[in-house]
Amino acid sequence: MAVTPAAAMAATAPSSNLSPSSPYFLRSSDQPGAALVSPPLDGDNYPTWNRAMIMALEAKNKLSFVDGSLCCPDPSSPDHPHWVRCNSMVRSWIVHSTISSIAHSILWHDTTFSAWTDLRERFSPKNAPRIFEIRRALSTHVQGTDSLSSYYTAVKGYRDGLLSYRALPNCICGALKPLQDFLETDYLMDFLQGLNDSYVVVRSQILLMDPLPSINKAYALLLQEERQRSLHLVRPTVPD
């Protein structure tokens, strides 16, 4: 169904009789015309848009509408009108968080889950050429004349882009920890190999650590070295 004016007006009514922890709870500030994230989905930015939308929907306790875990109750259930209202609200948020051409293509989905699935199937990246480009850029990127901070930010950008295409599944059993550790070690090596040779001593010290430090810890050690060097360069002027 489309997001009709009547549904939109109903969706703006606060859920005063529901617990704030309920997925059906809506605040008076929740409006169907709101765009939850910026920039909107344009097709090319799906990985970052998807992550930003999930964060926004988690904050609003509405993720169960997009992942399909909260099905529509029977029409005789007292929860049915609450579900219909929230389904329309979340669909409207998604519609208003996409560019107009994409918004029109998902406007007629009956459920949030079907609209979300449609977007995932169309835009979810399974893009081997793009992964190749990022891996090549990451492996060849060097610090050069950049500051340590700028170099770290560039490497992190490549890393985050790669993870958007190859995210690990959620796991609370600990089985994925060895794989996560392996990926973190790769991340550290990518960062260290592009450093200027002026950091060769600190880099060697980091590589000799057992266990290897996290990327953030290694960056902190190198940043400390950079700051110590800047102190040596600033010498006090001795008056005549």
ABEGO torsion letter per residue (X at the ends): XBBBAAAAAAAABBBAABBAABAABBBAABBAABBABOBBBAGAAAAAAAAAAAAAAAAAGAAAAAAGABBBBBAABAAAAAAAAAAAAAAAAAAAABBAAAAAAAAABABAAAAAAAAAAAABBBBAAAAAAAAAAAAABBAEABBAAAAAAAAAAAAAAAAAABBBBBBAAGAAAAAAAAAAAAAAAAAAAABBAAAAAAAAAAAABOBBBBAAAAAAAAAAAAAAAAAAABBBBBBX
